[in-house]
Amino acid sequence: MWQFPWRYTESIMMVIGLIVVGFALQLFVGKVDFFQLAYPVNLIIGGSIILFLLLFSFARNSQFYQWFSGVPFSVSLIGGLLILGIAMGLIPQMQKLDPHAHDMWTLLGLRQVTSCWPFVLVYFVTLLSLGSLIIRRLIRFDWRDYAFYFNHIGLWILLFASGLGAADLRRYVMYVYEGETEWRVYNDNQDILELPIAIQLNDFVLEEYPPKLAVIDRESGEAQPEGSPDYFQIDERFPEGRLGKWDLKVEKYIHQAVRNSDSTYTEVPMPGATPAALVKITDIESGKSFSHWVCGGSIAQLYMMAPLDETYGLVMTQTEPKRFMSDIVVYTEDQRVDSTQLEVNKPLRVGNWMIYQYGYDNVAGKASTYSSFELVYDPWLPAVYAGIVLFALGSICLMWSGNKKKKGGTK
């Protein structure tokens, strides 16, 4: 061992050494604080990496350079990242660590793998090794290796931008009331921050699925049968169903109802309105039937139950959201985005900000007076996307060129 040329044995030992050093740093120094690498520190580090790779390329004919940018070391580094990735999948990851936690996984940093020293060291050396390989191949440029260039340069840009850009990534949740404009958020320490972006909420709209009917125990409130409750989904196309020993028929359904007497409802589209249904209930055993209104209730309306006997009652469940949307106007220091409808999984990009529909007042439901938005600031995201595109393009080219060679060999 340790006699040039180095192969897999030395490469594996080198990666194991990096991981051991990383765990030692984790125990004595603590996790990597990425916020200390925020702009402009990350730009200085990035520039230093590129300068080092350019200067290091003058030693490209040495045996150390050939090993450092060669296949055995690359495979070993990938293996190290794979092992740490498996650990991240098997060990529950935490966004915030309990300061009083002293279990083995926490001390070794494996509850936050991407910010522990072993991962950072292996990632950093992978960046240098891959960069050395790219420069070595670019110096002996051959246009026929276009697939290699796309694939490896794209991967390097992806690793470079996502790693150094993590320090500039910021996430905030902003709560905006209807008719108001907000630009303030709370940080992790519950301090108020003023952002260079503001959101005006014109309207919040919530669409709901029709509720369900269920039989409950009137004393405990548990849905029946206990442990595996049965539900009847209200659907005007299929108004009849059965729960337990009772046949049900929805004679009338009002999605936005308001109680207009002690036992009846009428349709009134207004904040606080709630679904209500007039249900004909038939006891299969006795043959007796009667009609009764049931209502799930809301912040403005009391619920109503239909008593089935001394033990059981028929109730309506709370509605489940089908779609919620916010009509917003966004302001930044240099632009305004007029009246945009923001929905879940349909974010809005404004400059380096991504705005996501986050939530609303779950208790108030449709009557929610505010909407919450997640704001993500990531100025390195375009570079990450560029790396992904180049990497994907290179992978497609590799498969295409490999298929051509296979067909040529067959002939």
C-alpha atoms as one frame of an Amber mdcrd trajectory, in Angstrom:
protein
   0.000   0.000   0.000   0.792   3.664  -0.477   3.121   2.967  -3.374   2.198
   4.733  -6.600   0.175   4.131  -8.640  -2.582   4.177  -5.978  -5.636   2.058
  -6.703  -8.842   1.127  -4.872  -7.243   0.100  -1.560  -5.573   3.479  -1.022
  -8.664   5.310  -2.318 -11.014   3.535   0.081  -8.654   4.139   2.998  -8.426
   7.816   2.078 -12.232   8.188   2.098 -12.490   6.305   5.402  -9.862   8.679
   6.785 -11.913  11.692   5.643 -15.006  10.317   7.378 -13.098   9.556  10.605
 -11.598  13.073  10.637 -15.088  14.418  10.000 -16.545  12.588  12.990 -13.688
  13.858  15.172 -14.409  17.449  14.086 -18.097  16.847  14.723 -17.431  15.712
  18.278 -14.996  18.494  19.194 -16.128  21.434  17.010 -19.814  20.761  16.358
 -21.794  20.829  13.136 -20.932  23.040  10.165 -22.604  26.443  10.444 -23.514
  27.214   6.840 -24.726  30.697   7.742 -21.095  31.694   8.283 -20.500  30.883
   4.609 -23.183  33.272   3.347 -22.489  35.908   0.702 -19.799  37.100   0.063
 -17.857  34.337   1.870 -19.263  31.609  -0.403 -18.200  33.574  -3.508 -14.670
  33.886  -2.104 -14.568  30.152  -1.356 -15.970  29.338  -4.812 -13.387  31.538
  -6.495 -10.630  29.927  -4.402 -11.783  26.447  -5.473 -11.666  27.396  -9.153
  -8.250  29.058  -8.743  -6.914  25.984  -6.921  -8.141  23.675  -9.690  -6.478
  25.832 -12.353  -3.153  25.921 -10.482  -3.399  22.232  -9.574  -3.807  21.384
 -13.274  -0.111  22.240 -13.835   0.645  19.014 -11.951  -1.685  16.953 -14.154
   1.142  14.689 -15.320   2.016  13.624 -11.774   0.891  10.269 -10.422  -0.927
  11.971  -7.523  -3.002  14.082  -9.930  -3.798  11.041 -12.062  -5.016   9.189
  -8.951  -6.874  12.194  -7.515  -8.856  12.644 -10.744  -9.057   8.951 -11.583
 -11.733   6.285 -11.397 -10.701   4.466  -8.157 -10.825   7.625  -6.041 -14.038
   8.829  -7.714 -15.789   5.518  -7.066 -14.613   5.529  -3.451 -15.894   9.080
  -2.912 -19.249   8.133  -4.429 -19.340   5.131  -2.103 -18.717   7.398   0.885
 -21.533   9.728  -0.169 -23.777   6.709  -0.717 -23.129   5.393   2.815 -23.869
   8.814   4.323 -26.982   9.042   2.146 -28.191   5.669   3.425 -27.590   6.885
   6.988 -29.691   9.972   6.194 -32.497   7.725   4.983 -32.412   5.339   7.944
 -31.843   7.831  10.778 -34.644  10.380  11.347 -33.461  13.823  10.251 -34.297
  16.909  12.302 -34.485  20.515  11.229 -33.723  21.664  14.775 -31.791  19.622
  17.298 -32.799  19.281  20.918 -30.005  21.040  22.862 -30.371  18.423  25.602
 -30.094  15.432  23.237 -26.887  13.429  23.742 -27.593  10.182  21.912 -24.948
   8.706  19.603 -26.619   9.777  16.334 -26.921  13.384  17.496 -23.312  13.563
  18.722 -22.030  12.158  15.417 -24.142  14.631  13.446 -26.154  11.938  11.695
 -29.485  13.559  12.581 -28.475  16.426  10.267 -26.308  14.603   7.747 -25.995
  17.421   5.210 -24.475  19.740   7.829 -22.182  17.226   9.549 -18.438  17.327
   8.982 -18.021  13.850   7.367 -20.529  14.746   4.635 -19.033  18.206   4.069
 -15.471  16.859   3.779 -16.405  14.066   1.367 -18.548  16.487  -0.663 -15.722
  19.070  -0.806 -13.099  16.537  -1.935 -15.576  15.152  -4.509 -15.927  18.677
  -5.903 -12.143  18.987  -6.213 -11.694  15.510  -7.695 -14.444  15.986 -10.276
 -13.132  19.452 -11.159  -9.622  18.061 -11.649 -10.940  15.397 -13.996 -12.894
  17.953 -16.039  -9.868  20.244 -16.441  -7.630  17.295 -17.377 -10.052  16.276
 -20.119 -10.635  19.855 -21.309  -6.900  20.401 -21.784  -6.958  17.422 -24.184
 -10.215  18.585 -25.714 -11.908  16.306 -28.210 -15.330  17.273 -29.591 -16.304
  13.599 -29.730 -16.364  13.639 -25.907 -19.257  16.143 -25.869 -21.440  13.761
 -23.838 -18.733  13.514 -21.168 -18.372  17.304 -20.993 -22.112  17.917 -20.692
 -22.535  15.210 -18.054 -19.556  15.979 -15.836 -19.620  19.783 -16.121 -23.356
  19.734 -15.366 -22.786  17.542 -12.295 -19.957  19.801 -11.094 -22.066  22.950
 -11.471 -24.941  21.222  -9.638 -22.694  20.227  -6.706 -20.919  23.600  -6.669
 -24.087  25.735  -6.715 -26.194  23.605  -4.365 -23.384  23.292  -1.801 -22.150
  26.880  -1.691 -25.644  28.261  -2.285 -27.038  26.520   0.810 -25.626  29.352
   2.930 -27.732  31.952   1.096 -30.965  29.948   1.211 -33.641  31.561   3.382
 -37.171  30.343   4.214 -39.878  32.436   5.830 -43.619  32.104   6.445 -45.628
  35.297   5.982 -49.211  35.746   7.231 -51.288  38.248   5.244 -54.858  39.338
   6.062 -57.412  40.041   3.326 -57.224  43.600   2.056 -53.845  44.216   3.705
 -50.215  44.321   2.559 -47.482  42.605   4.568 -43.682  42.582   4.330 -42.749
  41.423   7.836 -41.962  37.902   9.011 -40.594  36.207  12.119 -37.220  34.462
  12.179 -36.333  31.377  14.236 -35.773  33.553  17.301 -39.227  35.136  16.882
 -37.674  38.477  15.965 -39.484  40.605  13.367 -37.682  40.919  10.030 -38.571
  43.330   7.232 -38.154  41.731   3.803 -37.493  43.470   0.477 -40.689  41.874
  -0.837 -44.321  42.574   0.093 -47.576  40.703  -0.567 -51.053  42.186  -0.801
 -53.912  39.696  -0.332 -56.959  40.650  -2.370 -59.025  37.517  -1.733 -58.791
  34.016  -0.301 -60.934  31.259  -1.817 -61.434  27.756  -0.416 -63.273  24.970
  -2.251 -64.367  21.932  -0.240 -65.426  18.364  -0.839 -68.921  17.442   0.357
 -68.800  16.085   3.934 -69.562  12.549   5.107 -72.142  11.065   7.460 -71.182
   8.826  10.349 -72.839   7.038  13.265 -71.328   7.922  16.647 -71.716   6.787
  20.227 -73.596   9.662  21.845 -71.710   9.295  25.114 -68.103   8.853  23.909
 -68.403  10.586  20.542 -66.524   7.718  18.861 -67.439   6.901  15.256 -68.904
   3.414  14.818 -67.890   0.683  14.624 -64.984   1.578  16.933 -61.573   0.927
  15.457 -62.907   0.690  11.914 -65.594   3.373  11.498 -67.947   3.451   8.520
 -68.730   6.638   6.577 -71.317   7.584   3.972 -70.034  10.096   1.426 -72.688
  12.667   0.523 -73.121  12.751  -3.238 -76.255  14.168  -4.840 -75.919  11.660
  -7.697 -76.067   8.758  -5.225 -78.285   9.922  -2.354 -78.897   6.529  -0.724
 -76.663   4.418   1.482 -76.457   2.406   4.703 -74.614   2.790   8.000 -74.962
  -0.088  10.456 -78.648  -1.007  10.735 -79.892   2.290   9.282 -80.744   3.057
   5.679 -80.007   6.664   4.733 -81.376   8.867   1.969 -80.199  12.456   1.519
 -83.373  14.337   0.623 -81.772  17.770   0.485 -78.183  18.992   0.660 -77.088
  22.626   1.118 -73.358  23.315   0.935 -73.611  26.854   2.327 -76.376  26.702
   4.894 -77.467  28.843   7.814 -79.921  27.708  10.493 -83.221  29.573  10.094
 -85.095  27.862  12.960 -84.436  25.384  15.765 -84.360  22.454  13.366 -84.172
  23.672   9.734 -81.615  25.270   7.431 -81.699  27.527   4.404 -79.093  28.410
   1.780 -77.222  31.654   2.508 -73.796  32.095   0.849 -71.961  34.030   3.555
 -68.878  33.732   5.775 -69.511  31.112   8.427 -72.075  29.184   6.372 -71.729
  25.416   6.714 -72.927  22.278   4.898 -76.226  20.789   6.099 -78.331  17.869
   4.887 -81.884  16.692   5.398 -81.601  12.912   5.771 -84.360  10.303   5.779
 -83.333   7.606   8.272 -84.905   4.123   8.299 -84.277   1.532  11.008 -83.972
  -1.757   9.091 -84.995  -3.885  12.087 -88.130  -1.990  13.124 -88.990  -0.388
   9.781 -89.496   2.994  11.432 -88.286   6.030   9.493 -88.019   9.761  10.049
 -86.287  12.795   8.487 -83.851  15.006  10.336 -81.337  17.754   9.531 -77.666
  17.127  10.317 -74.932  19.717  10.249 -71.197  19.630  10.990 -71.139  23.193
  12.298 -68.594  25.985  11.890 -67.247  28.942  13.849 -70.570  30.696  13.231
 -73.015  27.758  13.213 -73.745  25.109  15.852 -73.603  21.476  14.803 -76.771
  19.384  14.663 -77.018  15.643  15.306 -79.854  13.287  14.358 -80.581  10.960
  17.329 -80.968   7.353  16.163 -81.733   5.826  19.562 -80.603   6.247  23.142
 -77.065   5.095  22.293 -76.266   6.274  18.793 -76.597   9.426  16.703 -76.016
  10.439  13.076 -73.563  13.281  12.541 -71.876  15.105   9.669 -68.080  15.246
   9.506 -66.122  18.411   8.847 -65.466  19.208   5.204 -62.058  18.547   3.671
 -60.367  21.185   1.469 -60.341  20.424  -2.252 -58.563  23.553  -3.439 -57.523
  26.830  -1.873 -56.222  29.851  -3.706 -55.012  33.356  -2.886 -55.409  36.319
  -5.213 -52.292  38.402  -4.495 -50.249  41.357  -5.679 -46.476  41.203  -5.094
 -44.203  44.188  -4.686 -40.399  44.268  -4.745 -37.960  47.140  -4.815 -37.875
  47.175  -8.607 -41.040  45.482  -9.858 -44.718  44.743  -9.203 -46.569  41.547
 -10.097 -50.273  42.305 -10.499 -53.163  40.076  -9.403 -51.783  36.540  -9.472
 -53.716  33.492  -8.293 -51.441  31.413  -6.067 -52.326  27.765  -5.414 -50.684
  24.731  -3.811 -48.038  23.285  -6.175 -48.315  26.385  -8.372 -45.700  28.744
  -6.926 -44.787  32.196  -8.174 -41.211  33.238  -8.937 -40.328  36.894  -8.427
 -36.631  37.620  -8.922 -34.698  35.351  -6.558 -37.835  34.667  -4.480 -40.188
  31.705  -4.791 -43.620  32.215  -3.202 -45.696  29.160  -2.232 -49.260  28.905
  -0.949 -48.635  27.621   2.581 -51.884  27.569   4.565 -54.817  29.402   6.121
 -56.908  29.451   9.301 -57.892  25.764   9.525 -60.465  26.440  12.248 -62.267
  29.156  10.285 -62.065  27.245   6.985 -63.790  29.206   4.216 -64.182  32.114
   6.623 -60.414  32.418   7.056 -59.434  36.072   7.085 -55.791  35.435   6.289
 -53.575  33.323   4.071 -50.023  32.216   4.802 -47.223  32.035   2.249 -43.820
  30.397   2.303 -41.139  32.648   0.832 -37.899  31.000  -0.284 -34.900  33.122
  -1.224 -32.357  31.180  -3.296 -30.151  33.258  -5.627 -28.176  30.158  -6.656
 -31.214  28.311  -8.000 -30.672  29.282 -11.696 -27.155  27.803 -11.511 -28.563
  24.615  -9.967 -31.127  24.347 -12.774 -28.389  24.934 -15.367 -26.361  22.089
 -13.854 -29.355  19.769 -13.881 -30.082  20.568 -17.551 -26.463  19.968 -18.610
 -26.268  16.761 -16.572 -29.522  15.443 -18.067 -28.429  16.418 -21.577 -25.102
  14.664 -21.066 -26.829  11.531 -19.771 -29.079  11.434 -22.844 -26.053  11.907
 -25.115 -24.175   9.116 -23.331 -27.089   6.719 -23.829 -27.445   7.747 -27.481
 -23.734   7.411 -28.262 -23.582   4.108 -26.378 -26.511   2.784 -28.401 -24.777
   3.830 -31.645 -21.603   2.009 -30.626 -23.606  -1.097 -29.720 -25.345  -1.120
 -33.112 -22.027  -0.493 -34.869 -20.429  -3.390 -32.991 -23.335  -5.685 -33.940
 -22.847  -4.908 -37.593
